[in-house]
Amino acid sequence: MLVPLTRETFEQVIPLIATGAQYKFAWGQSKDLLSRLLISLLIVVSIWLVGLVFGSGAEGLQLICFIIGGLYWFWSPIYVASVRNNSYRRFPYAGFWRGRVLDVYITEKVVREDQQADRFGRLEIIENFEKRINIEVGDREGFRVTVQAPVKRLYKPISPGQVAELLVLSKQPELERIDKITDLYLPQFDLWVGDYPYLRRDLFKDISAKLGQNRQDAPTRRPNRRRLR
């Protein structure tokens, strides 16, 4: 089932400013926080050095720069998440799509490469792999997408036949060609799957509830029959 959304609804579901879930995702791990703190320190020191060179003629501006630079570690995740949101908001058309899980399988992806010297002093490339779940979803019209995410224990109940929902984004008003997809929602388990939480989940659930009185995937619009990964 594919239901076009109004521009207003689309911009509410994928907001301009990062949500709490998006901020948490962009916050990253401890090493990411340490990196941002180091950048904040470098910014503050640089501003201080510039102030020493040019004298004390612009204390007010310098104070503002100190505050902005010193809080880089805090506001940077908001900026990163908002930029990511806007990369999706630039698509003019969106639709709510419901299909069913066709297949679930695990793959591995190289997430980082490190260099390490062996006992002879030669550099070796060490590849760090991450296990990822792949969920293939399709509808009666033959449209299929595959959503990937890092493997988590809570994904264990996912199996073929379950209802799956997401937003599809397009440059065409009839949604004949799908350019991007969002994270995946499985209403049976109230479960989200994806690399990044693009959607405002409370609003998406409201849309799902309004359109999902029956969870049959009878299409209202027909997207281009191409496989999107």
C-alpha positions in Angstrom: 0.0 0.0 0.0 1.4 3.4 -1.0 -0.3 6.6 0.2 1.0 10.0 -0.8 1.6 12.5 2.0 1.1 16.2 1.9 4.2 18.4 2.1 3.1 19.7 5.5 2.8 16.2 6.9 6.1 15.1 5.4 8.0 18.1 7.0 6.5 17.2 10.3 7.5 13.6 10.2 11.1 14.5 9.1 11.7 17.7 11.1 14.0 20.5 10.3 15.7 20.4 13.8 17.0 17.2 15.2 14.7 15.2 17.5 15.8 13.6 20.8 16.4 10.3 19.1 18.4 11.9 16.3 20.5 13.9 18.8 21.2 10.7 20.8 22.3 8.9 17.6 24.5 11.8 16.5 26.0 12.1 20.0 27.9 8.9 19.3 30.2 7.0 21.6 32.7 8.2 24.3 35.5 8.6 21.7 33.2 10.9 19.6 32.5 13.1 22.7 36.3 13.3 23.5 36.9 14.3 19.9 34.3 17.1 20.1 35.7 18.2 23.4 39.2 18.5 21.9 37.8 20.5 19.0 36.0 22.8 21.5 39.3 23.3 23.4 41.2 24.1 20.2 38.5 26.6 19.1 38.6 28.4 22.5 42.4 28.5 22.5 42.5 29.8 18.9 40.0 32.6 19.8 42.1 33.5 22.8 45.3 33.7 20.7 43.5 35.9 18.1 42.4 38.2 20.9 45.9 38.6 22.2 47.1 39.5 18.7 44.4 42.1 17.9 44.0 43.5 21.4 40.8 44.0 23.4 38.8 46.0 21.0 36.0 43.5 20.5 35.4 41.8 23.9 31.7 41.3 23.2 32.3 39.5 19.9 35.1 37.5 21.5 32.8 36.4 24.3 30.2 35.2 21.9 32.8 33.2 20.0 34.1 31.7 23.2 30.6 30.5 24.1 29.8 29.1 20.6 33.2 27.4 20.3 33.3 26.2 23.9 29.9 24.5 23.4 30.8 22.9 20.1 30.8 19.5 21.8 27.1 20.1 22.8 25.6 21.7 19.6 27.6 19.8 17.0 25.3 16.6 17.2 22.2 18.9 16.6 23.9 20.4 13.5 25.0 17.0 12.1 21.5 15.4 12.6 19.7 18.4 11.1 22.0 18.3 8.0 21.1 14.6 7.7 17.4 15.4 8.0 17.6 18.1 5.4 19.3 15.8 2.9 15.9 13.9 2.9 13.6 17.0 3.2 14.9 18.3 -0.1 12.9 15.6 -1.9 9.6 17.3 -2.9 7.3 14.2 -2.6 6.8 11.5 0.0 4.5 8.6 0.6 3.6 6.2 3.4 4.3 2.6 2.2 3.3 -0.6 3.8 4.5 -4.0 2.7 5.5 -7.3 4.3 8.8 -8.8 5.3 9.9 -11.2 2.6 13.3 -12.2 3.9 15.7 -11.6 6.8 19.4 -12.4 6.6 22.7 -11.4 8.1 25.7 -9.9 6.3 29.0 -8.4 7.3 30.3 -4.9 6.5 33.7 -3.4 6.9 33.3 -0.4 9.2 36.9 0.5 9.8 40.4 -0.3 8.6 43.4 -0.1 10.9 47.1 -0.4 10.1 49.3 -2.6 12.3 52.9 -3.6 12.1 53.7 -7.3 12.1 56.8 -8.8 13.7 58.9 -8.0 10.7 57.9 -4.3 10.8 55.6 -4.6 7.7 52.3 -2.8 7.8 49.2 -4.9 7.7 45.6 -3.7 7.1 43.3 -5.0 9.7 39.6 -4.9 8.7 37.0 -4.5 11.4 33.6 -6.1 10.4 30.2 -5.3 11.7 27.3 -7.8 11.5 24.2 -6.3 9.9 20.7 -7.4 9.6 19.1 -7.1 6.2 15.3 -7.0 6.0 13.8 -7.3 2.5 10.3 -5.9 2.3 7.9 -6.1 -0.6 4.3 -5.6 -1.7 1.8 -7.3 -4.1 2.9 -4.9 -6.9 6.4 -6.3 -6.9 8.1 -3.3 -5.3 10.9 -4.3 -3.0 13.4 -2.5 -0.7 16.1 -3.8 1.7 16.7 -2.0 5.0 20.0 -2.6 6.8 21.0 -2.0 10.4 23.6 -3.2 12.9 22.5 -6.5 14.5 20.7 -6.1 17.8 19.1 -8.8 20.1 15.7 -7.1 19.9 15.6 -7.8 16.1 15.3 -11.5 16.8 11.5 -11.8 16.5 11.5 -10.4 12.9 10.5 -13.0 10.4 8.9 -13.2 6.9 5.2 -12.3 6.6 5.1 -9.5 9.2 3.8 -6.0 8.3 6.5 -3.4 7.7 6.1 0.4 7.1 8.3 3.3 6.1 8.3 6.5 4.1 9.4 6.6 0.4 10.8 9.8 -1.1 10.7 10.8 -4.7 11.3 13.7 -7.1 8.1 12.7 -9.0 4.6 13.7 -7.9 3.1 10.3 -8.7 5.9 8.5 -6.8 6.7 6.5 -9.9 10.4 6.3 -9.0 11.5 6.0 -5.4 14.8 7.7 -4.6 15.2 7.2 -0.9 13.6 5.3 2.0 13.6 6.0 5.7 14.0 3.7 8.7 11.5 0.8 8.9 8.7 0.3 11.4 7.3 -3.1 12.4 4.0 -2.3 14.2 3.5 -5.8 15.5 6.5 -5.4 17.8 6.6 -1.6 18.0 10.1 -2.0 16.6 12.3 0.3 14.5 15.1 -0.8 12.2 17.5 1.4 10.3 20.9 3.1 10.3 19.5 6.4 11.4 16.2 7.5 13.0 14.9 9.8 10.2 11.3 9.8 11.4 9.5 11.5 14.2 8.3 8.3 15.6 5.2 9.5 17.4 3.8 11.2 14.3 4.6 8.2 12.1 2.8 5.9 14.5 -0.3 8.3 14.3 -0.1 8.0 10.5 0.2 4.3 10.7 -2.8 4.0 13.0 -5.0 6.2 10.8 -4.1 4.3 7.6 -3.9 0.9 9.3 -7.4 0.0 10.4 -6.8 -3.1 8.3 -3.2 -4.1 7.6 -3.8 -5.5 4.1 -1.3 -4.2 1.6 -3.7 -3.3 -1.2 -2.0 -0.6 -3.2 -3.5 2.9 -3.7 -0.6 4.0 -5.9 1.9 2.0 -7.8 5.6 2.8 -7.5 8.1 1.9 -10.2 8.8 -1.8 -10.0 12.5 -1.5 -9.3 14.5 -2.9 -6.4 15.9 -0.2 -4.1 18.7 -1.0 -1.7 
